[in-house]
Amino acid sequence: MLPPIAHRIAAELGVRPAQVIATIALLDEGATVPFIARYRKEVTDNLDDTQLRNLEERLTYLREMEDRRGAIIASIEEQGKMTPELQAEILHAETKQRLEDLYLPYKQKRRTKAQIAREAGIAPLAEALLNDPTLVPETEAANYLNAEAAVAGFADTKAVLDGARQILMEQFSEDAQLLGTLREYLEEHGVVKSVVAEGKETEGAKFRDYFDYSEPLGAIPSHRALALFRGRNESMLQVSLVLDSGTEYRDQTRWPQPLRSPHRRPLRHQGPGPPGRQVAFRHRALDLEDQGLHAPRTGADERPA
């Protein structure tokens, strides 16, 4: 289990838990940060205005996260899918984003192409191709042709392989460890770029600083991120997130293979980089808001429920 909220905040702010507990009590009684900073110094042992505002912000965040943690545990238990390992991961998750990543496979969602493929019996093919890169996909897919599945679109090898691909894509997209790894990689190697929208040079003059702009994702302060989004929302800027072109991947041991057992070999098409890097390069223009850049730097992991 994680430490109590007051102790976590105290560690983050570098103050004593007693100071945080006293401040939380005042906030819960309805006192405001300016009032506490000015008139309750003897209670908080002289926490200043900045410390108090950070404390209030983190208290709100952590309380919301604990509420969400409880709701996620209840939902998974109701589905009868909770395991001791999963519960331990949920209980030790330190951010909202990590909680949502862990919950993703258990969220109710509309019927997907991957689900349709599983219903047509294609899941063993997807698993076999993932486990053994020496298999010839077309040959293996021929064993899964199903004339009765023609309505669902699995009457030829191309459709069967597409079904297997959909299953693996969903599997990868719901793997919490892989998602966390990719976010870390984007934080380290992502570059935000913006250019002026065609014909908007005059109308969008107030965004001229971003007409030909690029900056590493991890270095962008909140005020510049907000300016970029405002320019994009007003159709004055075209904003994209790309990977730095000069990056050489070296530390292969850093990238986990959460969907494979240790004895399994990587997929044949994978290069030496981390899982998903090839995909990211194919889809260079990523939606910045999907990467959490719209949130303040102190809470970049927050995502809407």
MARZA-651174 format. One record per residue: residue in three letters; x, y, z of N, C-alpha, C, CB in turn. Coordinates in steps of 0.05 Angstrom, whole numbers, padded with zeros to 5 digits, always signed. Glycine has a CB too. Example, Ala and Ser with C-alpha at 12.3 -4.5 7.8 and 13.67 -1.06 7.14 Angstrom:
// residues 2
ALA+00264-00114+00156+00246-00090+00156+00264-00066+00156+00226-00089+00181 SER+00257-00045+00142+00273-00021+00143+00258+00001+00157+00282-00012+00114 
***
This chain:
// residues 305
MET+00017-00024+00000+00000+00000+00000+00017+00025+00000-00019+00000+00024 LEU+00007+00046-00013+00021+00071-00013+00018+00085+00015+00010+00090-00035 PRO+00036+00102+00022+00033+00117+00048+00008+00134+00047+00058+00135+00053 PRO-00002+00143+00070-00026+00161+00071-00021+00186+00055-00033+00168+00100 ILE-00042+00198+00046-00040+00222+00028-00023+00244+00042-00068+00233+00022 ALA-00028+00249+00067-00013+00270+00081+00017+00265+00081-00023+00274+00110 HIS+00025+00240+00084+00053+00233+00085+00066+00236+00057+00057+00205+00095 ARG+00050+00229+00036+00061+00232+00009+00065+00261+00002+00041+00219-00011 ILE+00046+00278+00009+00049+00307+00004+00072+00318+00020+00022+00321+00011 ALA+00075+00310+00045+00097+00320+00061+00124+00313+00049+00096+00308+00090 ALA+00126+00289+00038+00151+00280+00025+00156+00297+00000+00151+00250+00018 GLU+00135+00302-00015+00139+00318-00040+00147+00347-00034+00113+00318-00056 LEU+00136+00358-00013+00141+00386-00007+00165+00390+00012+00117+00399+00007 GLY+00175+00368+00023+00198+00370+00041+00191+00383+00068+00219+00386+00028 VAL+00166+00377+00077+00158+00387+00104+00150+00364+00121+00134+00408+00100 ARG+00141+00370+00146+00134+00348+00164+00104+00340+00160+00138+00357+00193 PRO+00098+00315+00163+00070+00306+00160+00051+00321+00178+00068+00276+00166 ALA+00060+00329+00202+00042+00344+00220+00033+00370+00208+00056+00348+00247 GLN+00051+00384+00194+00044+00409+00181+00023+00404+00160+00069+00422+00168 VAL+00026+00383+00144+00006+00377+00123-00021+00369+00135+00017+00354+00105 ILE-00020+00353+00156-00045+00344+00169-00060+00368+00180-00039+00324+00191 ALA-00046+00387+00192-00059+00411+00203-00071+00428+00181-00038+00427+00220 THR-00056+00431+00159-00066+00447+00137-00090+00434+00124-00044+00451+00116 ILE-00090+00408+00121-00113+00394+00109-00138+00398+00126-00107+00364+00106 ALA-00134+00398+00152-00157+00402+00170-00169+00430+00166-00149+00399+00199 LEU-00152+00450+00162-00161+00478+00158-00176+00480+00131-00138+00498+00158 LEU-00164+00467+00110-00177+00468+00084-00204+00454+00084-00158+00454+00063 ASP-00206+00432+00098-00231+00417+00100-00252+00433+00115-00227+00390+00113 GLU-00243+00451+00133-00262+00468+00148-00271+00492+00131-00249+00478+00173 GLY-00260+00495+00107-00268+00517+00089-00249+00540+00088-00294+00527+00097 ALA-00227+00539+00102-00207+00561+00101-00194+00562+00074-00186+00558+00123 THR-00188+00586+00064-00174+00589+00038-00144+00591+00042-00185+00615+00024 VAL-00130+00587+00021-00100+00588+00022-00091+00616+00032-00088+00581-00005 PRO-00101+00638+00021-00091+00665+00031-00097+00669+00060-00105+00687+00015 PHE-00121+00659+00069-00128+00662+00098-00108+00646+00115-00157+00653+00103 ILE-00103+00621+00107-00085+00604+00123-00057+00615+00123-00084+00575+00111 ALA-00047+00625+00100-00020+00636+00098-00017+00660+00116-00014+00643+00069 ARG-00038+00676+00119-00036+00701+00134-00043+00698+00164-00054+00722+00122 TYR-00063+00682+00170-00074+00682+00197-00070+00655+00212-00103+00689+00197 ARG-00060+00635+00199-00057+00609+00213-00029+00598+00212-00077+00589+00201 LYS-00009+00616+00212+00018+00607+00211+00026+00590+00234+00037+00631+00209 GLU+00014+00597+00258+00021+00581+00281+00011+00552+00279+00010+00595+00306 VAL-00010+00548+00264-00021+00521+00261-00005+00505+00240-00051+00523+00252 THR+00003+00518+00218+00018+00504+00197+00048+00505+00201+00011+00517+00170 ASP+00057+00518+00223+00085+00521+00228+00099+00535+00205+00098+00493+00233 ASN+00086+00558+00197+00098+00577+00178+00101+00566+00149+00125+00585+00188 LEU+00083+00550+00140+00082+00543+00112+00076+00568+00096+00062+00520+00105 ASP+00091+00573+00074+00086+00598+00059+00064+00594+00038+00112+00607+00046 ASP+00057+00615+00024+00035+00615+00005+00040+00594-00017+00031+00642-00007 THR+00064+00593-00028+00070+00574-00049+00068+00545-00040+00099+00579-00060 GLN+00078+00540-00017+00076+00512-00005+00046+00505-00001+00091+00510+00021 LEU+00031+00524+00008+00003+00518+00014-00013+00513-00012-00010+00542+00029 ARG-00007+00529-00033-00021+00525-00058-00013+00498-00071-00014+00548-00078 ASN+00012+00491-00069+00021+00464-00079+00008+00442-00063+00051+00462-00078 LEU+00006+00446-00037-00007+00426-00020-00036+00423-00027-00004+00435+00010 GLU-00050+00445-00031-00079+00443-00038-00083+00429-00065-00091+00472-00039 GLU-00065+00436-00084-00067+00424-00111-00063+00393-00110-00047+00436-00130 ARG-00042+00386-00095-00036+00357-00093-00057+00342-00077-00009+00353-00080 LEU-00068+00355-00057-00090+00343-00041-00114+00336-00058-00098+00361-00017 THR-00121+00355-00075-00144+00351-00093-00138+00328-00112-00150+00376-00109 TYR-00114+00329-00124-00107+00308-00143-00107+00280-00130-00079+00314-00154 LEU-00094+00278-00107-00091+00252-00094-00118+00241-00084-00071+00253-00071 ARG-00135+00259-00074-00161+00250-00065-00178+00240-00089-00176+00273-00051 GLU-00177+00255-00111-00191+00246-00135-00180+00219-00144-00189+00266-00158 MET-00154+00215-00142-00142+00190-00151-00151+00167-00133-00111+00193-00151 GLU-00153+00172-00107-00162+00151-00089-00191+00143-00094-00158+00159-00059 ASP-00207+00163-00101-00235+00157-00108-00236+00140-00133-00251+00183-00112 ARG-00219+00147-00153-00218+00132-00178-00207+00104-00173-00201+00147-00198 ARG-00188+00102-00156-00176+00076-00150-00198+00057-00139-00153+00079-00129 GLY-00214+00067-00120-00235+00052-00109-00256+00043-00129-00249+00067-00086 ALA-00263+00062-00147-00282+00056-00168-00272+00035-00187-00290+00081-00184 ILE-00246+00036-00194-00234+00017-00213-00234-00011-00200-00206+00025-00220 ILE-00226-00012-00175-00225-00038-00161-00253-00050-00160-00213-00035-00132 ALA-00273-00034-00154-00300-00044-00152-00310-00054-00179-00319-00022-00142 SER-00303-00040-00200-00312-00048-00227-00300-00074-00235-00305-00026-00247 ILE-00274-00077-00231-00260-00102-00239-00270-00126-00222-00230-00099-00236 GLU-00274-00121-00196-00284-00142-00179-00312-00150-00187-00284-00133-00150 GLU-00329-00131-00195-00356-00137-00204-00356-00155-00229-00371-00111-00209 GLN-00335-00151-00246-00332-00167-00270-00321-00195-00264-00315-00153-00290 GLY-00312-00199-00239-00300-00224-00232-00272-00229-00244-00318-00246-00240 LYS-00258-00207-00250-00232-00209-00263-00208-00200-00246-00233-00194-00289 MET-00213-00194-00221-00192-00184-00204-00174-00207-00196-00203-00170-00179 THR-00148-00203-00197-00128-00222-00188-00111-00208-00167-00110-00232-00212 PRO-00097-00224-00150-00080-00211-00130-00058-00194-00142-00066-00233-00112 GLU-00047-00202-00165-00026-00187-00178-00037-00160-00188-00014-00203-00201 LEU-00060-00161-00201-00072-00137-00212-00080-00118-00189-00097-00143-00229 GLN-00091-00128-00168-00099-00111-00145-00074-00098-00133-00113-00128-00124 ALA-00052-00112-00132-00027-00100-00121-00018-00078-00139-00005-00122-00118 GLU-00019-00081-00165-00011-00060-00183-00029-00036-00180-00011-00070-00212 ILE-00055-00040-00178-00073-00018-00175-00068-00003-00149-00102-00027-00177 LEU-00064-00018-00128-00060-00005-00101-00034+00010-00100-00060-00027-00080 HIS-00014+00003-00117+00011+00017-00116+00014+00037-00138+00034-00004-00118 ALA-00006+00041-00155-00005+00061-00176-00003+00089-00164-00030+00059-00195 GLU+00015+00105-00174+00020+00131-00162+00009+00154-00178+00050+00135-00158 THR-00002+00149-00202-00014+00170-00218-00041+00161-00229+00005+00178-00241 LYS-00057+00181-00237-00082+00175-00250-00078+00161-00276-00098+00201-00254 GLN-00057+00169-00290-00052+00156-00316-00046+00127-00313-00029+00171-00331 ARG-00030+00120-00293-00023+00092-00289-00049+00076-00282-00002+00089-00266 LEU-00066+00088-00265-00091+00075-00259-00108+00069-00284-00107+00092-00239 GLU-00110+00089-00301-00126+00086-00325-00114+00066-00344-00129+00113-00339 ASP-00087+00065-00345-00074+00045-00362-00080+00017-00352-00044+00049-00363 LEU-00080+00013-00326-00085-00013-00315-00115-00021-00319-00079-00014-00285 TYR-00132-00001-00319-00161-00007-00321-00170-00011-00350-00176+00016-00309 LEU-00153-00001-00369-00161+00000-00397-00172-00027-00407-00138+00008-00414 PRO-00159-00050-00402-00170-00075-00413-00197-00083-00401-00150-00098-00407 TYR-00205-00071-00379-00230-00079-00365-00252-00058-00368-00224-00083-00336 LYS-00247-00037-00383-00267-00017-00388-00288-00028-00408-00255+00009-00399 GLN-00313-00021-00403-00333-00029-00422-00330-00012-00447-00362-00025-00410 LYS-00331-00026-00470-00327-00012-00495-00345-00024-00516-00298-00012-00504 ARG-00348-00010-00538-00364-00020-00560-00350-00044-00572-00369+00002-00581 ARG-00365-00060-00586-00354-00084-00599-00333-00075-00619-00377-00100-00612 THR-00309-00086-00616-00287-00077-00633-00281-00098-00655-00262-00073-00616 LYS-00265-00090-00674-00256-00109-00695-00241-00132-00683-00239-00094-00716 ALA-00226-00127-00662-00211-00148-00649-00230-00168-00636-00192-00136-00627 GLN-00252-00159-00624-00271-00177-00612-00284-00194-00633-00292-00161-00596 ILE-00291-00182-00656-00303-00197-00678-00284-00219-00687-00311-00178-00701 ALA-00258-00212-00689-00238-00231-00698-00235-00254-00678-00211-00218-00702 ARG-00236-00248-00652-00235-00269-00632-00259-00287-00634-00234-00257-00604 GLU-00282-00276-00638-00307-00292-00641-00305-00310-00665-00331-00274-00643 ALA-00290-00302-00685-00287-00319-00709-00264-00339-00706-00281-00301-00733 GLY-00252-00340-00682-00232-00361-00676-00204-00355-00686-00240-00386-00688 ILE-00197-00329-00689-00171-00321-00700-00151-00316-00679-00175-00297-00718 ALA-00159-00315-00653-00140-00309-00632-00116-00328-00631-00154-00310-00605 PRO-00119-00354-00635-00096-00372-00635-00076-00365-00657-00104-00401-00638 LEU-00085-00355-00680-00067-00347-00701-00050-00323-00692-00083-00341-00727 ALA-00063-00303-00680-00049-00280-00671-00027-00287-00651-00068-00259-00659 GLU-00034-00305-00632-00015-00314-00612+00008-00329-00624-00029-00331-00591 ALA+00002-00346-00644+00022-00362-00657+00042-00345-00672+00010-00383-00675 LEU+00032-00325-00687+00049-00307-00702+00066-00290-00684+00033-00290-00721 LEU+00055-00283-00661+00071-00267-00641+00093-00284-00629+00052-00256-00620 ASN+00087-00309-00623+00106-00326-00609+00128-00336-00628+00092-00349-00598 ASP+00122-00341-00653+00141-00353-00671+00144-00337-00697+00132-00382-00678 PRO+00164-00320-00698+00168-00303-00722+00177-00319-00747+00189-00282-00716 THR+00183-00344-00744+00191-00360-00768+00167-00370-00783+00209-00384-00759 LEU+00143-00367-00773+00119-00377-00787+00114-00359-00811+00095-00377-00768 VAL+00103-00370-00832+00095-00355-00855+00066-00347-00851+00098-00372-00882 PRO+00060-00321-00848+00033-00313-00841+00011-00323-00860+00032-00283-00840 GLU+00016-00321-00886-00004-00329-00905-00010-00359-00903+00005-00323-00933 THR+00011-00375-00898+00007-00404-00896-00010-00410-00871+00033-00419-00894 GLU-00003-00397-00849-00017-00402-00824-00046-00392-00826-00003-00389-00800 ALA-00050-00370-00839-00077-00358-00841-00095-00377-00856-00076-00331-00854 ALA-00084-00392-00875-00101-00410-00891-00116-00431-00874-00084-00425-00913 ASN-00105-00437-00850-00117-00456-00832-00141-00444-00817-00097-00466-00813 TYR-00145-00418-00820-00166-00405-00805-00188-00394-00824-00155-00382-00789 LEU-00187-00401-00849-00209-00392-00867-00235-00404-00858-00202-00400-00897 ASN-00256-00388-00859-00282-00397-00849-00303-00386-00867-00286-00388-00820 ALA-00314-00403-00884-00335-00393-00903-00359-00383-00888-00343-00416-00922 GLU-00365-00394-00865-00388-00385-00850-00383-00358-00837-00394-00405-00828 ALA-00357-00350-00836-00350-00324-00825-00349-00303-00847-00324-00325-00810 ALA-00358-00309-00871-00356-00290-00893-00371-00264-00887-00368-00302-00918 VAL-00393-00266-00872-00407-00242-00865-00390-00224-00848-00433-00249-00850 ALA-00374-00236-00830-00356-00220-00814-00330-00212-00829-00348-00235-00788 GLY-00327-00223-00853-00304-00215-00869-00279-00231-00866-00297-00187-00864 PHE-00281-00257-00859-00258-00274-00855-00257-00298-00874-00257-00284-00826 ALA-00264-00293-00899-00265-00315-00918-00240-00318-00935-00289-00311-00936 ASP-00220-00300-00931-00195-00302-00946-00172-00296-00928-00195-00283-00971 THR-00147-00303-00936-00124-00300-00919-00118-00271-00911-00099-00312-00932 LYS-00123-00252-00930-00118-00224-00924-00136-00215-00901-00123-00207-00949 ALA-00162-00223-00902-00180-00215-00881-00173-00228-00854-00209-00222-00888 VAL-00165-00253-00855-00157-00267-00831-00133-00254-00818-00151-00297-00837 LEU-00113-00247-00834-00089-00234-00823-00096-00207-00812-00067-00232-00845 ASP-00114-00193-00825-00122-00167-00814-00136-00171-00787-00141-00153-00834 GLY-00151-00192-00784-00164-00198-00759-00143-00203-00737-00182-00222-00761 ALA-00122-00219-00744-00101-00224-00725-00086-00198-00717-00081-00244-00737 ARG-00083-00181-00738-00070-00155-00732-00087-00139-00713-00065-00140-00759 GLN-00113-00138-00717-00130-00123-00699-00128-00134-00670-00159-00125-00709 ILE-00127-00160-00667-00125-00172-00640-00099-00163-00627-00125-00203-00642 LEU-00077-00164-00642-00051-00156-00630-00050-00126-00624-00028-00163-00649 MET-00062-00110-00642-00062-00081-00637-00077-00074-00612-00076-00066-00661 GLU-00100-00088-00607-00115-00083-00583-00100-00092-00559-00143-00097-00584 GLN-00086-00115-00562-00070-00126-00540-00048-00107-00532-00059-00153-00548 PHE-00034-00096-00552-00012-00077-00546-00023-00051-00534+00003-00071-00572 SER-00046-00041-00544-00056-00015-00535-00067-00017-00507-00077-00006-00554 GLU-00072-00041-00497-00083-00043-00470-00062-00053-00450-00107-00062-00470 ASP-00037-00054-00457-00016-00063-00439-00005-00039-00424+00006-00078-00455 ALA-00010-00038-00398-00002-00015-00382+00028-00010-00382-00012-00018-00354 GLN+00043-00031-00380+00072-00028-00379+00083-00016-00405+00086-00054-00372 LEU+00073-00027-00427+00081-00017-00453+00074+00012-00457+00070-00034-00476 LEU+00049+00020-00449+00040+00047-00452+00058+00066-00436+00011+00050-00444 GLY+00064+00058-00411+00082+00075-00395+00109+00078-00407+00084+00063-00367 THR+00120+00056-00419+00146+00058-00431+00146+00077-00455+00155+00030-00440 LEU+00125+00075-00471+00123+00093-00495+00120+00122-00487+00099+00084-00512 ARG+00105+00127-00465+00103+00155-00456+00130+00165-00447+00082+00157-00434 GLU+00145+00149-00433+00172+00157-00424+00189+00163-00448+00184+00136-00406 TYR+00187+00146-00468+00204+00150-00492+00196+00176-00506+00201+00126-00511 LEU+00170+00181-00508+00161+00206-00521+00170+00231-00504+00131+00207-00524 GLU+00169+00228-00478+00178+00250-00461+00208+00256-00466+00174+00244-00431 GLU+00223+00235-00471+00252+00239-00475+00259+00247-00504+00266+00213-00468 HIS+00245+00236-00523+00252+00239-00551+00231+00254-00568+00258+00213-00563 GLY+00209+00261-00557+00188+00275-00572+00196+00304-00577+00162+00274-00558 VAL+00189+00314-00600+00194+00342-00608+00167+00354-00618+00216+00344-00630 VAL+00159+00376-00606+00135+00390-00615+00142+00410-00637+00122+00405-00591 LYS+00127+00409-00659+00133+00427-00681+00107+00440-00689+00144+00411-00705 SER+00109+00465-00698+00086+00480-00707+00094+00497-00731+00073+00497-00685 VAL+00075+00501-00749+00079+00519-00772+00053+00534-00775+00086+00503-00799 VAL+00054+00557-00789+00030+00573-00793+00012+00558-00813+00038+00601-00803 ALA-00014+00559-00808-00033+00548-00827-00033+00564-00852-00062+00547-00814 GLU-00037+00550-00874-00036+00563-00900-00056+00587-00902-00042+00543-00923 GLY-00045+00610-00910-00062+00634-00913-00069+00648-00888-00087+00626-00927 LYS-00057+00640-00865-00064+00652-00839-00041+00670-00829-00070+00631-00819 GLU-00022+00677-00846+00001+00693-00837-00007+00720-00824+00020+00698-00860 THR-00026+00733-00837-00034+00760-00827-00054+00757-00804-00047+00776-00849 GLU-00074+00741-00808-00095+00737-00787-00084+00726-00761-00117+00720-00798 GLY-00064+00709-00764-00052+00696-00740-00027+00708-00731-00048+00667-00745 ALA-00023+00734-00735+00002+00748-00729+00010+00745-00699+00000+00777-00737 LYS-00011+00744-00682-00004+00742-00653+00010+00716-00646-00030+00746-00637 PHE+00009+00696-00664+00023+00671-00660+00048+00669-00676+00004+00648-00666 ARG+00059+00692-00685+00082+00691-00703+00106+00676-00691+00090+00719-00711 ASP+00109+00676-00665+00131+00662-00652+00130+00632-00657+00131+00667-00622 TYR+00107+00622-00666+00103+00593-00670+00098+00586-00699+00080+00583-00653 PHE+00104+00605-00718+00101+00600-00746+00121+00579-00756+00104+00626-00762 ASP+00144+00578-00744+00164+00558-00752+00179+00551-00726+00184+00568-00774 TYR+00166+00534-00710+00175+00529-00683+00179+00499-00678+00155+00541-00663 SER+00199+00493-00662+00203+00465-00652+00217+00466-00625+00218+00448-00673 GLU+00210+00447-00608+00222+00446-00581+00218+00418-00570+00210+00468-00562 PRO+00238+00407-00555+00234+00381-00543+00209+00380-00525+00259+00373-00528 LEU+00194+00359-00526+00170+00357-00511+00175+00361-00481+00157+00330-00516 GLY+00196+00348-00471+00202+00350-00442+00210+00377-00432+00223+00331-00435 ALA+00216+00396-00450+00226+00422-00442+00204+00444-00444+00250+00430-00458 ILE+00181+00438-00456+00161+00458-00461+00146+00466-00435+00141+00449-00482 PRO+00147+00491-00427+00132+00500-00404+00102+00502-00411+00142+00527-00393 SER+00086+00503-00390+00057+00503-00394+00047+00527-00411+00042+00504-00368 HIS+00059+00550-00407+00048+00574-00422+00053+00571-00452+00062+00600-00411 ARG+00075+00559-00460+00079+00555-00489+00061+00533-00500+00109+00548-00495 ALA+00057+00512-00484+00038+00491-00493+00010+00503-00497+00038+00468-00472 LEU+00001+00519-00478-00025+00531-00480-00027+00549-00504-00032+00547-00455 ALA-00006+00564-00510-00006+00582-00534-00008+00565-00560+00020+00599-00535 LEU+00006+00543-00560+00005+00525-00584-00023+00514-00588+00025+00502-00581 PHE-00036+00505-00566-00063+00495-00569-00083+00516-00577-00071+00482-00543 ARG-00079+00540-00566-00097+00562-00573-00094+00568-00603-00091+00587-00556 GLY-00069+00569-00613-00065+00574-00641-00077+00552-00658-00036+00577-00647 ARG-00075+00527-00649-00086+00505-00664-00117+00506-00664-00077+00478-00653 ASN-00128+00512-00640-00157+00513-00638-00169+00535-00654-00165+00516-00609 GLU-00154+00557-00658-00164+00579-00675-00156+00575-00704-00152+00605-00664 SER-00145+00552-00711-00138+00545-00739-00117+00563-00750-00163+00546-00756 MET-00100+00574-00733-00078+00590-00742-00052+00574-00744-00074+00614-00723 LEU-00050+00553-00729-00025+00537-00728-00032+00508-00735-00011+00539-00701 GLN-00012+00494-00747-00013+00465-00750+00008+00454-00731-00008+00456-00780 VAL+00000+00439-00711+00017+00429-00690+00020+00399-00691+00007+00438-00662 SER+00044+00389-00688+00048+00360-00689+00070+00352-00669+00056+00350-00718 LEU+00070+00326-00662+00090+00315-00645+00105+00294-00660+00077+00303-00619 VAL+00131+00297-00663+00148+00278-00678+00170+00268-00660+00159+00291-00703 LEU+00185+00249-00669+00208+00239-00655+00233+00252-00666+00211+00208-00657 ASP+00252+00258-00648+00277+00271-00657+00291+00252-00677+00295+00278-00633 SER+00298+00262-00700+00308+00245-00722+00336+00234-00717+00308+00261-00748 GLY+00351+00247-00699+00378+00238-00695+00382+00219-00672+00395+00262-00690 THR+00361+00209-00661+00363+00191-00638+00372+00163-00646+00337+00189-00623 GLU+00392+00153-00632+00401+00126-00636+00393+00110-00612+00432+00124-00641 TYR+00379+00088-00616+00370+00072-00594+00393+00053-00585+00345+00055-00601 ARG+00400+00054-00559+00423+00038-00550+00416+00018-00528+00444+00057-00541 ASP+00401+00027-00508+00397+00010-00485+00373-00007-00489+00394+00028-00459 GLN+00376-00030-00501+00354-00048-00507+00342-00060-00482+00362-00070-00527 THR+00359-00063-00461+00349-00076-00437+00329-00058-00422+00372-00082-00418 ARG+00328-00033-00429+00310-00014-00416+00281-00019-00424+00317+00015-00421 TRP+00276-00031-00448+00250-00033-00458+00238-00060-00452+00250-00028-00488 PRO+00217-00061-00436+00205-00087-00429+00190-00099-00452+00186-00084-00405 GLN+00186-00126-00451+00170-00140-00471+00146-00152-00456+00187-00162-00486 PRO+00127-00136-00447+00107-00146-00429+00088-00166-00441+00091-00123-00419 LEU+00087-00168-00467+00068-00187-00479+00080-00213-00487+00056-00174-00504 ARG+00106-00217-00479+00119-00242-00486+00132-00255-00462+00141-00237-00507 SER+00134-00281-00462+00149-00295-00441+00179-00291-00448+00141-00325-00440 PRO+00197-00296-00429+00225-00291-00434+00236-00308-00457+00241-00298-00409 HIS+00224-00331-00463+00235-00348-00483+00226-00340-00511+00228-00377-00479 ARG+00207-00322-00513+00196-00315-00539+00214-00295-00553+00168-00304-00536 ARG+00215-00298-00580+00231-00280-00596+00214-00257-00605+00243-00296-00620 PRO+00228-00234-00613+00212-00211-00622+00200-00217-00649+00230-00187-00623 LEU+00180-00201-00655+00167-00203-00681+00187-00198-00703+00143-00183-00683 ARG+00183-00211-00726+00203-00210-00747+00207-00181-00758+00194-00228-00770 HIS+00186-00165-00757+00188-00139-00769+00200-00118-00750+00161-00129-00778 GLN+00205-00126-00725+00215-00107-00706+00245-00102-00710+00209-00116-00678 GLY+00252-00077-00707+00280-00070-00708+00292-00070-00680+00285-00042-00721 PRO+00316-00059-00676+00329-00060-00650+00318-00040-00630+00358-00055-00654 GLY+00300-00022-00639+00290-00002-00621+00269-00013-00602+00278+00020-00636 PRO+00258+00004-00585+00238-00004-00565+00212-00011-00578+00234+00018-00545 PRO+00195-00027-00565+00169-00034-00576+00153-00009-00583+00153-00051-00557 GLY+00142-00008-00607+00125+00014-00615+00140+00037-00628+00111+00025-00591 ARG+00167+00037-00628+00181+00059-00640+00176+00060-00669+00211+00057-00634 GLN+00176+00037-00682+00171+00036-00711+00143+00047-00717+00174+00008-00722 VAL+00124+00040-00701+00097+00050-00705+00096+00080-00702+00077+00037-00686 ALA+00110+00090-00682+00111+00119-00677+00123+00134-00701+00126+00126-00652 PHE+00144+00123-00713+00156+00136-00736+00137+00136-00760+00182+00122-00743 ARG+00120+00115-00762+00102+00114-00785+00080+00135-00781+00089+00086-00788 HIS+00073+00140-00756+00051+00159-00750+00064+00183-00736+00029+00146-00733 ARG+00079+00198-00750+00095+00219-00737+00078+00242-00727+00116+00230-00757 ALA+00056+00248-00741+00039+00271-00732+00019+00261-00711+00025+00284-00756 LEU+00027+00261-00686+00010+00251-00664-00005+00274-00652+00027+00237-00643 ASP-00028+00268-00641-00045+00288-00627-00032+00294-00600-00074+00278-00623 LEU-00024+00319-00597-00010+00327-00572-00027+00322-00548-00001+00356-00574 GLU-00052+00328-00550-00069+00325-00526-00071+00296-00517-00097+00336-00531 ASP-00068+00277-00535-00069+00249-00528-00044+00242-00512-00071+00232-00552 GLN-00023+00258-00513+00001+00253-00498+00001+00268-00471+00026+00261-00514 GLY-00021+00282-00465-00023+00295-00439-00008+00321-00437-00012+00277-00418 LEU+00001+00333-00460+00016+00358-00460-00002+00381-00451+00028+00363-00487 HIS-00028+00378-00454-00046+00400-00447-00047+00405-00417-00073+00395-00458 ALA-00039+00385-00401-00040+00388-00372-00017+00404-00362-00041+00361-00358 PRO-00019+00417-00339+00004+00432-00327+00027+00412-00323-00004+00445-00300 ARG+00051+00423-00322+00075+00406-00320+00075+00390-00294+00100+00423-00321 THR+00062+00401-00273+00062+00386-00248+00042+00364-00247+00057+00405-00225 GLY+00024+00363-00267+00004+00343-00268-00001+00332-00295-00022+00353-00257 ALA+00021+00328-00310+00019+00320-00338+00007+00292-00342+00045+00321-00351 ASP+00005+00277-00321-00006+00250-00323-00036+00250-00321+00006+00232-00302 GLU-00048+00273-00315-00077+00273-00312-00091+00269-00339-00086+00298-00299 ARG-00112+00253-00339-00128+00249-00363-00157+00248-00354-00120+00222-00377 PRO-00175+00257-00372-00203+00256-00365-00213+00228-00361-00220+00270-00386 ALA-00233+00223-00344-00243+00197-00339-00258+00186-00363-00261+00196-00315 
***
